[in-house]
Amino acid sequence: MDIESEAWLKDLRTDGATRERAASRLHGLLHRVAAHEASRRRSTVPESVRSELDDLATHAASDALMAITRKLETFRGEARFTTWASKFAIFELSTALRRRIWRGRNIMREDSTEQLLVDSAPSALDAIERRELIAALARAVETDLTERQRLVFRSAAVDDVPIDVLAERLGSSRGAIYKTLHDARRRLRARLIEQGYREGEATAR
C-alpha cells in the first residue's frame, strides 16, 4: 500500500479533529469527482434534470463518504485510496441520476405485452426479429408468469427500467428483483422450447 493511502486510512480511522479534517478533505475530493461525472453526462440527461446536477453531485459526494467510512476495512490497497474512493462517488452519482430521471415516470405502461416487445425489438429480444416468436413470447408472458414476474419482466427487460429504480418502487432489493427476473426468463425460455423454438431463439433478454 502506498504511503498516501496509508495516511488516508490512518486519519479516517482515528477520532476527533484529525478524522473530521480527513473526512472534509475526502468529501471535497468526492464532490469534485461527482461534479465532473455530472458534467460529463450533462448532454445525455433530460433538460429538466440538468439544473439539478450540482445538487445531485453534492448529495452523491455525501452518500459516497458515508459508504466509504462504512467500508474502510474492505480497502486492500490494490489501487490508490483516492482511486478506490472515487468509484463510490461515480456509483452514487449514477444511481442518483437514474432515480431522478425515472422519478414520476410510470414503470408500467398500459400497452399490451406484444406491442411493447414489437416496439422495443431488438433491445428486448436481442437479434430475434420474427413476429411469430414475439407473439409466442407475449403469450407466455401473459399466461406463464406470476403477476410479479410479469411486472418485473416487462419493466426491466422490455421498458429498460433500471433495476435499482424498480427495486425502490416495489419496496424490494436489487437481489430479489434479479431473482424474479431470472425466474421469469427461465420460465419463458422453457415454454418457448416446449413450443419448438431453439435454445438460442428462446433466450429472452
Rosetta constraint file for C-alpha pairs under 8 A:
AtomPair CA 1 CA 5 HARMONIC 6.58 0.50
AtomPair CA 1 CA 6 HARMONIC 6.65 0.50
AtomPair CA 1 CA 76 HARMONIC 7.86 0.50
AtomPair CA 1 CA 77 HARMONIC 4.94 0.50
AtomPair CA 1 CA 78 HARMONIC 7.44 0.50
AtomPair CA 1 CA 80 HARMONIC 7.77 0.50
AtomPair CA 2 CA 6 HARMONIC 6.39 0.50
AtomPair CA 2 CA 77 HARMONIC 7.59 0.50
AtomPair CA 2 CA 80 HARMONIC 7.10 0.50
AtomPair CA 3 CA 7 HARMONIC 6.23 0.50
AtomPair CA 4 CA 8 HARMONIC 6.36 0.50
AtomPair CA 4 CA 80 HARMONIC 7.95 0.50
AtomPair CA 4 CA 81 HARMONIC 7.77 0.50
AtomPair CA 5 CA 9 HARMONIC 6.33 0.50
AtomPair CA 5 CA 77 HARMONIC 7.45 0.50
AtomPair CA 5 CA 80 HARMONIC 6.00 0.50
AtomPair CA 5 CA 81 HARMONIC 4.88 0.50
AtomPair CA 5 CA 82 HARMONIC 7.45 0.50
AtomPair CA 6 CA 10 HARMONIC 6.11 0.50
AtomPair CA 7 CA 11 HARMONIC 6.13 0.50
AtomPair CA 8 CA 12 HARMONIC 6.10 0.50
AtomPair CA 8 CA 22 HARMONIC 7.13 0.50
AtomPair CA 8 CA 81 HARMONIC 7.30 0.50
AtomPair CA 9 CA 13 HARMONIC 6.02 0.50
AtomPair CA 9 CA 72 HARMONIC 7.39 0.50
AtomPair CA 10 CA 14 HARMONIC 6.38 0.50
AtomPair CA 11 CA 18 HARMONIC 6.01 0.50
AtomPair CA 11 CA 19 HARMONIC 5.29 0.50
AtomPair CA 11 CA 22 HARMONIC 6.01 0.50
AtomPair CA 12 CA 18 HARMONIC 7.73 0.50
AtomPair CA 12 CA 19 HARMONIC 4.93 0.50
AtomPair CA 12 CA 20 HARMONIC 7.93 0.50
AtomPair CA 12 CA 22 HARMONIC 6.04 0.50
AtomPair CA 12 CA 23 HARMONIC 6.68 0.50
AtomPair CA 12 CA 69 HARMONIC 7.53 0.50
AtomPair CA 13 CA 19 HARMONIC 6.90 0.50
AtomPair CA 14 CA 18 HARMONIC 6.91 0.50
AtomPair CA 14 CA 19 HARMONIC 5.62 0.50
AtomPair CA 15 CA 19 HARMONIC 5.41 0.50
AtomPair CA 15 CA 20 HARMONIC 7.89 0.50
AtomPair CA 16 CA 20 HARMONIC 6.43 0.50
AtomPair CA 17 CA 21 HARMONIC 6.07 0.50
AtomPair CA 18 CA 22 HARMONIC 6.26 0.50
AtomPair CA 19 CA 23 HARMONIC 6.02 0.50
AtomPair CA 20 CA 24 HARMONIC 6.06 0.50
AtomPair CA 21 CA 25 HARMONIC 6.20 0.50
AtomPair CA 22 CA 26 HARMONIC 6.06 0.50
AtomPair CA 23 CA 27 HARMONIC 6.01 0.50
AtomPair CA 23 CA 65 HARMONIC 7.58 0.50
AtomPair CA 24 CA 28 HARMONIC 6.30 0.50
AtomPair CA 25 CA 29 HARMONIC 6.39 0.50
AtomPair CA 26 CA 30 HARMONIC 6.13 0.50
AtomPair CA 26 CA 65 HARMONIC 7.33 0.50
AtomPair CA 27 CA 31 HARMONIC 5.98 0.50
AtomPair CA 27 CA 61 HARMONIC 6.09 0.50
AtomPair CA 27 CA 62 HARMONIC 6.70 0.50
AtomPair CA 27 CA 65 HARMONIC 6.22 0.50
AtomPair CA 28 CA 32 HARMONIC 6.31 0.50
AtomPair CA 28 CA 61 HARMONIC 7.96 0.50
AtomPair CA 29 CA 33 HARMONIC 6.36 0.50
AtomPair CA 29 CA 86 HARMONIC 7.87 0.50
AtomPair CA 30 CA 34 HARMONIC 6.07 0.50
AtomPair CA 30 CA 61 HARMONIC 5.01 0.50
AtomPair CA 30 CA 64 HARMONIC 7.28 0.50
AtomPair CA 30 CA 65 HARMONIC 7.46 0.50
AtomPair CA 30 CA 85 HARMONIC 7.45 0.50
AtomPair CA 30 CA 86 HARMONIC 6.08 0.50
AtomPair CA 30 CA 89 HARMONIC 5.62 0.50
AtomPair CA 31 CA 35 HARMONIC 5.89 0.50
AtomPair CA 31 CA 57 HARMONIC 6.25 0.50
AtomPair CA 31 CA 58 HARMONIC 5.90 0.50
AtomPair CA 31 CA 60 HARMONIC 7.50 0.50
AtomPair CA 31 CA 61 HARMONIC 4.83 0.50
AtomPair CA 31 CA 62 HARMONIC 7.97 0.50
AtomPair CA 31 CA 89 HARMONIC 7.48 0.50
AtomPair CA 32 CA 36 HARMONIC 6.05 0.50
AtomPair CA 33 CA 37 HARMONIC 6.21 0.50
AtomPair CA 33 CA 86 HARMONIC 6.39 0.50
AtomPair CA 33 CA 89 HARMONIC 6.52 0.50
AtomPair CA 33 CA 90 HARMONIC 7.06 0.50
AtomPair CA 34 CA 38 HARMONIC 6.08 0.50
AtomPair CA 34 CA 57 HARMONIC 4.99 0.50
AtomPair CA 34 CA 58 HARMONIC 7.52 0.50
AtomPair CA 34 CA 60 HARMONIC 6.66 0.50
AtomPair CA 34 CA 61 HARMONIC 6.41 0.50
AtomPair CA 34 CA 89 HARMONIC 5.48 0.50
AtomPair CA 34 CA 90 HARMONIC 5.82 0.50
AtomPair CA 34 CA 93 HARMONIC 6.07 0.50
AtomPair CA 35 CA 39 HARMONIC 6.10 0.50
AtomPair CA 35 CA 53 HARMONIC 7.72 0.50
AtomPair CA 35 CA 54 HARMONIC 6.66 0.50
AtomPair CA 35 CA 57 HARMONIC 5.19 0.50
AtomPair CA 35 CA 58 HARMONIC 7.71 0.50
AtomPair CA 36 CA 40 HARMONIC 6.13 0.50
AtomPair CA 37 CA 41 HARMONIC 6.33 0.50
AtomPair CA 37 CA 90 HARMONIC 6.67 0.50
AtomPair CA 37 CA 93 HARMONIC 7.59 0.50
AtomPair CA 38 CA 42 HARMONIC 6.04 0.50
AtomPair CA 38 CA 53 HARMONIC 6.08 0.50
AtomPair CA 38 CA 54 HARMONIC 7.70 0.50
AtomPair CA 38 CA 57 HARMONIC 6.69 0.50
AtomPair CA 38 CA 93 HARMONIC 7.27 0.50
AtomPair CA 39 CA 53 HARMONIC 7.81 0.50
AtomPair CA 41 CA 45 HARMONIC 6.61 0.50
AtomPair CA 42 CA 50 HARMONIC 6.30 0.50
AtomPair CA 42 CA 53 HARMONIC 7.89 0.50
AtomPair CA 45 CA 49 HARMONIC 6.57 0.50
AtomPair CA 45 CA 50 HARMONIC 6.84 0.50
AtomPair CA 45 CA 101 HARMONIC 7.67 0.50
AtomPair CA 46 CA 50 HARMONIC 6.79 0.50
AtomPair CA 46 CA 101 HARMONIC 7.42 0.50
AtomPair CA 47 CA 51 HARMONIC 7.70 0.50
AtomPair CA 49 CA 53 HARMONIC 6.77 0.50
AtomPair CA 49 CA 100 HARMONIC 7.43 0.50
AtomPair CA 49 CA 101 HARMONIC 7.05 0.50
AtomPair CA 52 CA 56 HARMONIC 6.14 0.50
AtomPair CA 53 CA 57 HARMONIC 6.06 0.50
AtomPair CA 54 CA 58 HARMONIC 6.34 0.50
AtomPair CA 55 CA 59 HARMONIC 6.24 0.50
AtomPair CA 56 CA 60 HARMONIC 5.94 0.50
AtomPair CA 56 CA 93 HARMONIC 6.73 0.50
AtomPair CA 56 CA 96 HARMONIC 6.59 0.50
AtomPair CA 56 CA 97 HARMONIC 7.38 0.50
AtomPair CA 57 CA 61 HARMONIC 6.16 0.50
AtomPair CA 57 CA 93 HARMONIC 6.14 0.50
AtomPair CA 58 CA 62 HARMONIC 6.46 0.50
AtomPair CA 59 CA 63 HARMONIC 6.14 0.50
AtomPair CA 60 CA 64 HARMONIC 5.94 0.50
AtomPair CA 60 CA 89 HARMONIC 5.99 0.50
AtomPair CA 60 CA 90 HARMONIC 7.97 0.50
AtomPair CA 60 CA 92 HARMONIC 4.99 0.50
AtomPair CA 60 CA 93 HARMONIC 5.02 0.50
AtomPair CA 60 CA 96 HARMONIC 7.04 0.50
AtomPair CA 61 CA 65 HARMONIC 6.13 0.50
AtomPair CA 61 CA 89 HARMONIC 5.60 0.50
AtomPair CA 61 CA 92 HARMONIC 7.52 0.50
AtomPair CA 61 CA 93 HARMONIC 7.87 0.50
AtomPair CA 62 CA 66 HARMONIC 6.42 0.50
AtomPair CA 63 CA 67 HARMONIC 6.25 0.50
AtomPair CA 63 CA 89 HARMONIC 7.87 0.50
AtomPair CA 63 CA 92 HARMONIC 6.77 0.50
AtomPair CA 64 CA 68 HARMONIC 6.06 0.50
AtomPair CA 64 CA 85 HARMONIC 7.88 0.50
AtomPair CA 64 CA 88 HARMONIC 5.18 0.50
AtomPair CA 64 CA 89 HARMONIC 5.14 0.50
AtomPair CA 64 CA 92 HARMONIC 6.21 0.50
AtomPair CA 65 CA 69 HARMONIC 6.23 0.50
AtomPair CA 65 CA 88 HARMONIC 8.00 0.50
AtomPair CA 66 CA 70 HARMONIC 6.38 0.50
AtomPair CA 67 CA 71 HARMONIC 6.29 0.50
AtomPair CA 67 CA 88 HARMONIC 7.50 0.50
AtomPair CA 68 CA 72 HARMONIC 5.91 0.50
AtomPair CA 68 CA 85 HARMONIC 6.76 0.50
AtomPair CA 68 CA 88 HARMONIC 7.28 0.50
AtomPair CA 71 CA 75 HARMONIC 7.31 0.50
AtomPair CA 75 CA 81 HARMONIC 7.69 0.50
AtomPair CA 75 CA 84 HARMONIC 7.81 0.50
AtomPair CA 77 CA 81 HARMONIC 6.86 0.50
AtomPair CA 79 CA 83 HARMONIC 6.39 0.50
AtomPair CA 79 CA 84 HARMONIC 6.31 0.50
AtomPair CA 80 CA 84 HARMONIC 6.30 0.50
AtomPair CA 81 CA 85 HARMONIC 6.02 0.50
AtomPair CA 82 CA 86 HARMONIC 5.97 0.50
AtomPair CA 83 CA 87 HARMONIC 6.75 0.50
AtomPair CA 84 CA 88 HARMONIC 7.40 0.50
AtomPair CA 85 CA 89 HARMONIC 7.03 0.50
AtomPair CA 86 CA 90 HARMONIC 6.42 0.50
AtomPair CA 87 CA 91 HARMONIC 6.09 0.50
AtomPair CA 88 CA 92 HARMONIC 6.09 0.50
AtomPair CA 89 CA 93 HARMONIC 6.07 0.50
AtomPair CA 90 CA 94 HARMONIC 6.07 0.50
AtomPair CA 91 CA 95 HARMONIC 6.15 0.50
AtomPair CA 92 CA 96 HARMONIC 6.06 0.50
AtomPair CA 93 CA 97 HARMONIC 6.08 0.50
AtomPair CA 94 CA 98 HARMONIC 6.26 0.50
AtomPair CA 95 CA 99 HARMONIC 6.26 0.50
AtomPair CA 95 CA 164 HARMONIC 7.70 0.50
AtomPair CA 96 CA 100 HARMONIC 6.07 0.50
AtomPair CA 97 CA 101 HARMONIC 6.03 0.50
AtomPair CA 98 CA 102 HARMONIC 6.23 0.50
AtomPair CA 98 CA 162 HARMONIC 7.20 0.50
AtomPair CA 98 CA 165 HARMONIC 7.21 0.50
AtomPair CA 99 CA 103 HARMONIC 5.93 0.50
AtomPair CA 99 CA 165 HARMONIC 5.87 0.50
AtomPair CA 102 CA 165 HARMONIC 7.37 0.50
AtomPair CA 107 CA 155 HARMONIC 6.04 0.50
AtomPair CA 107 CA 159 HARMONIC 7.76 0.50
AtomPair CA 107 CA 161 HARMONIC 6.69 0.50
AtomPair CA 107 CA 166 HARMONIC 7.54 0.50
AtomPair CA 108 CA 151 HARMONIC 7.26 0.50
AtomPair CA 108 CA 154 HARMONIC 7.53 0.50
AtomPair CA 108 CA 155 HARMONIC 6.18 0.50
AtomPair CA 111 CA 115 HARMONIC 6.35 0.50
AtomPair CA 111 CA 116 HARMONIC 6.39 0.50
AtomPair CA 112 CA 116 HARMONIC 6.28 0.50
AtomPair CA 113 CA 117 HARMONIC 6.20 0.50
AtomPair CA 113 CA 138 HARMONIC 5.54 0.50
AtomPair CA 113 CA 141 HARMONIC 7.46 0.50
AtomPair CA 113 CA 142 HARMONIC 7.63 0.50
AtomPair CA 113 CA 154 HARMONIC 7.31 0.50
AtomPair CA 114 CA 118 HARMONIC 6.19 0.50
AtomPair CA 114 CA 134 HARMONIC 6.62 0.50
AtomPair CA 114 CA 135 HARMONIC 6.07 0.50
AtomPair CA 114 CA 137 HARMONIC 7.87 0.50
AtomPair CA 114 CA 138 HARMONIC 4.89 0.50
AtomPair CA 114 CA 139 HARMONIC 7.83 0.50
AtomPair CA 115 CA 119 HARMONIC 6.02 0.50
AtomPair CA 116 CA 120 HARMONIC 6.10 0.50
AtomPair CA 116 CA 158 HARMONIC 6.74 0.50
AtomPair CA 116 CA 159 HARMONIC 7.77 0.50
AtomPair CA 117 CA 121 HARMONIC 5.92 0.50
AtomPair CA 117 CA 124 HARMONIC 6.42 0.50
AtomPair CA 117 CA 125 HARMONIC 7.63 0.50
AtomPair CA 117 CA 134 HARMONIC 6.66 0.50
AtomPair CA 117 CA 138 HARMONIC 7.52 0.50
AtomPair CA 117 CA 158 HARMONIC 6.44 0.50
AtomPair CA 118 CA 131 HARMONIC 7.93 0.50
AtomPair CA 118 CA 134 HARMONIC 6.99 0.50
AtomPair CA 120 CA 124 HARMONIC 5.77 0.50
AtomPair CA 120 CA 158 HARMONIC 6.56 0.50
AtomPair CA 120 CA 159 HARMONIC 7.67 0.50
AtomPair CA 121 CA 125 HARMONIC 5.79 0.50
AtomPair CA 121 CA 126 HARMONIC 7.03 0.50
AtomPair CA 121 CA 127 HARMONIC 7.91 0.50
AtomPair CA 121 CA 128 HARMONIC 7.66 0.50
AtomPair CA 121 CA 129 HARMONIC 6.95 0.50
AtomPair CA 122 CA 126 HARMONIC 4.70 0.50
AtomPair CA 122 CA 127 HARMONIC 5.49 0.50
AtomPair CA 122 CA 128 HARMONIC 6.49 0.50
AtomPair CA 122 CA 129 HARMONIC 6.73 0.50
AtomPair CA 123 CA 127 HARMONIC 7.93 0.50
AtomPair CA 123 CA 158 HARMONIC 7.65 0.50
AtomPair CA 123 CA 205 HARMONIC 7.85 0.50
AtomPair CA 124 CA 157 HARMONIC 5.81 0.50
AtomPair CA 124 CA 158 HARMONIC 5.12 0.50
AtomPair CA 124 CA 204 HARMONIC 7.43 0.50
AtomPair CA 124 CA 205 HARMONIC 5.60 0.50
AtomPair CA 125 CA 129 HARMONIC 7.66 0.50
AtomPair CA 125 CA 203 HARMONIC 7.87 0.50
AtomPair CA 125 CA 204 HARMONIC 5.87 0.50
AtomPair CA 125 CA 205 HARMONIC 5.45 0.50
AtomPair CA 126 CA 205 HARMONIC 6.58 0.50
AtomPair CA 128 CA 133 HARMONIC 7.71 0.50
AtomPair CA 128 CA 201 HARMONIC 6.76 0.50
AtomPair CA 129 CA 133 HARMONIC 7.77 0.50
AtomPair CA 129 CA 134 HARMONIC 7.60 0.50
AtomPair CA 130 CA 134 HARMONIC 6.53 0.50
AtomPair CA 131 CA 135 HARMONIC 6.15 0.50
AtomPair CA 132 CA 136 HARMONIC 6.18 0.50
AtomPair CA 133 CA 137 HARMONIC 6.02 0.50
AtomPair CA 134 CA 138 HARMONIC 6.05 0.50
AtomPair CA 135 CA 139 HARMONIC 6.24 0.50
AtomPair CA 136 CA 140 HARMONIC 6.25 0.50
AtomPair CA 136 CA 192 HARMONIC 7.19 0.50
AtomPair CA 137 CA 141 HARMONIC 6.15 0.50
AtomPair CA 137 CA 188 HARMONIC 7.04 0.50
AtomPair CA 137 CA 192 HARMONIC 7.05 0.50
AtomPair CA 138 CA 142 HARMONIC 6.40 0.50
AtomPair CA 139 CA 143 HARMONIC 6.08 0.50
AtomPair CA 140 CA 144 HARMONIC 5.17 0.50
AtomPair CA 140 CA 145 HARMONIC 7.22 0.50
AtomPair CA 140 CA 188 HARMONIC 6.15 0.50
AtomPair CA 140 CA 191 HARMONIC 6.85 0.50
AtomPair CA 140 CA 192 HARMONIC 7.80 0.50
AtomPair CA 141 CA 145 HARMONIC 5.60 0.50
AtomPair CA 141 CA 150 HARMONIC 6.23 0.50
AtomPair CA 141 CA 188 HARMONIC 6.92 0.50
AtomPair CA 142 CA 150 HARMONIC 7.19 0.50
AtomPair CA 144 CA 187 HARMONIC 7.21 0.50
AtomPair CA 144 CA 188 HARMONIC 7.25 0.50
AtomPair CA 144 CA 191 HARMONIC 7.95 0.50
AtomPair CA 145 CA 149 HARMONIC 5.60 0.50
AtomPair CA 145 CA 150 HARMONIC 5.63 0.50
AtomPair CA 145 CA 184 HARMONIC 6.42 0.50
AtomPair CA 145 CA 187 HARMONIC 7.37 0.50
AtomPair CA 145 CA 188 HARMONIC 7.83 0.50
AtomPair CA 146 CA 150 HARMONIC 6.04 0.50
AtomPair CA 147 CA 151 HARMONIC 6.24 0.50
AtomPair CA 148 CA 152 HARMONIC 6.13 0.50
AtomPair CA 148 CA 180 HARMONIC 7.86 0.50
AtomPair CA 149 CA 153 HARMONIC 5.89 0.50
AtomPair CA 149 CA 180 HARMONIC 5.89 0.50
AtomPair CA 149 CA 181 HARMONIC 6.56 0.50
AtomPair CA 149 CA 183 HARMONIC 7.73 0.50
AtomPair CA 149 CA 184 HARMONIC 5.61 0.50
AtomPair CA 150 CA 154 HARMONIC 5.95 0.50
AtomPair CA 150 CA 184 HARMONIC 7.49 0.50
AtomPair CA 151 CA 155 HARMONIC 5.95 0.50
AtomPair CA 152 CA 156 HARMONIC 5.77 0.50
AtomPair CA 152 CA 157 HARMONIC 7.76 0.50
AtomPair CA 152 CA 166 HARMONIC 7.76 0.50
AtomPair CA 152 CA 177 HARMONIC 7.13 0.50
AtomPair CA 152 CA 180 HARMONIC 7.07 0.50
AtomPair CA 152 CA 181 HARMONIC 6.18 0.50
AtomPair CA 153 CA 157 HARMONIC 5.24 0.50
AtomPair CA 153 CA 158 HARMONIC 6.89 0.50
AtomPair CA 153 CA 181 HARMONIC 5.78 0.50
AtomPair CA 153 CA 184 HARMONIC 6.74 0.50
AtomPair CA 153 CA 185 HARMONIC 7.80 0.50
AtomPair CA 154 CA 158 HARMONIC 4.92 0.50
AtomPair CA 154 CA 159 HARMONIC 6.26 0.50
AtomPair CA 155 CA 159 HARMONIC 4.90 0.50
AtomPair CA 155 CA 160 HARMONIC 6.22 0.50
AtomPair CA 155 CA 161 HARMONIC 5.46 0.50
AtomPair CA 155 CA 166 HARMONIC 7.69 0.50
AtomPair CA 156 CA 160 HARMONIC 4.83 0.50
AtomPair CA 156 CA 161 HARMONIC 4.87 0.50
AtomPair CA 156 CA 162 HARMONIC 6.50 0.50
AtomPair CA 156 CA 163 HARMONIC 6.62 0.50
AtomPair CA 156 CA 166 HARMONIC 7.61 0.50
AtomPair CA 156 CA 181 HARMONIC 7.91 0.50
AtomPair CA 157 CA 161 HARMONIC 7.81 0.50
AtomPair CA 157 CA 205 HARMONIC 6.11 0.50
AtomPair CA 161 CA 165 HARMONIC 6.80 0.50
AtomPair CA 161 CA 166 HARMONIC 6.43 0.50
AtomPair CA 162 CA 166 HARMONIC 6.21 0.50
AtomPair CA 163 CA 167 HARMONIC 6.04 0.50
AtomPair CA 163 CA 174 HARMONIC 6.24 0.50
AtomPair CA 163 CA 177 HARMONIC 7.00 0.50
AtomPair CA 163 CA 178 HARMONIC 7.68 0.50
AtomPair CA 164 CA 168 HARMONIC 6.15 0.50
AtomPair CA 164 CA 173 HARMONIC 7.70 0.50
AtomPair CA 164 CA 174 HARMONIC 5.88 0.50
AtomPair CA 165 CA 169 HARMONIC 6.21 0.50
AtomPair CA 166 CA 170 HARMONIC 6.11 0.50
AtomPair CA 166 CA 177 HARMONIC 7.71 0.50
AtomPair CA 167 CA 171 HARMONIC 5.88 0.50
AtomPair CA 167 CA 172 HARMONIC 4.73 0.50
AtomPair CA 167 CA 173 HARMONIC 5.23 0.50
AtomPair CA 167 CA 174 HARMONIC 5.67 0.50
AtomPair CA 167 CA 177 HARMONIC 6.30 0.50
AtomPair CA 168 CA 172 HARMONIC 6.23 0.50
AtomPair CA 168 CA 173 HARMONIC 7.35 0.50
AtomPair CA 172 CA 176 HARMONIC 6.51 0.50
AtomPair CA 172 CA 177 HARMONIC 7.05 0.50
AtomPair CA 173 CA 177 HARMONIC 6.31 0.50
AtomPair CA 174 CA 178 HARMONIC 6.13 0.50
AtomPair CA 175 CA 179 HARMONIC 6.16 0.50
AtomPair CA 176 CA 180 HARMONIC 6.21 0.50
AtomPair CA 177 CA 181 HARMONIC 6.11 0.50
AtomPair CA 178 CA 182 HARMONIC 5.98 0.50
AtomPair CA 179 CA 183 HARMONIC 6.14 0.50
AtomPair CA 180 CA 184 HARMONIC 6.14 0.50
AtomPair CA 181 CA 185 HARMONIC 6.17 0.50
AtomPair CA 182 CA 186 HARMONIC 6.18 0.50
AtomPair CA 183 CA 187 HARMONIC 6.17 0.50
AtomPair CA 184 CA 188 HARMONIC 6.15 0.50
AtomPair CA 185 CA 189 HARMONIC 5.96 0.50
AtomPair CA 185 CA 203 HARMONIC 7.50 0.50
AtomPair CA 185 CA 204 HARMONIC 5.89 0.50
AtomPair CA 185 CA 205 HARMONIC 7.59 0.50
AtomPair CA 186 CA 190 HARMONIC 6.16 0.50
AtomPair CA 187 CA 191 HARMONIC 6.28 0.50
AtomPair CA 188 CA 192 HARMONIC 6.22 0.50
AtomPair CA 188 CA 202 HARMONIC 7.66 0.50
AtomPair CA 188 CA 204 HARMONIC 7.23 0.50
AtomPair CA 189 CA 193 HARMONIC 6.14 0.50
AtomPair CA 189 CA 199 HARMONIC 7.68 0.50
AtomPair CA 189 CA 202 HARMONIC 5.01 0.50
AtomPair CA 189 CA 203 HARMONIC 5.68 0.50
AtomPair CA 189 CA 204 HARMONIC 6.66 0.50
AtomPair CA 190 CA 194 HARMONIC 6.08 0.50
AtomPair CA 190 CA 202 HARMONIC 7.79 0.50
AtomPair CA 191 CA 195 HARMONIC 6.37 0.50
AtomPair CA 192 CA 196 HARMONIC 6.57 0.50
AtomPair CA 192 CA 197 HARMONIC 5.60 0.50
AtomPair CA 192 CA 202 HARMONIC 5.48 0.50
AtomPair CA 193 CA 197 HARMONIC 4.80 0.50
AtomPair CA 193 CA 198 HARMONIC 6.08 0.50
AtomPair CA 193 CA 199 HARMONIC 6.46 0.50
AtomPair CA 193 CA 202 HARMONIC 6.17 0.50
AtomPair CA 197 CA 201 HARMONIC 6.05 0.50
AtomPair CA 197 CA 202 HARMONIC 5.92 0.50
AtomPair CA 198 CA 202 HARMONIC 6.06 0.50
AtomPair CA 199 CA 203 HARMONIC 6.48 0.50
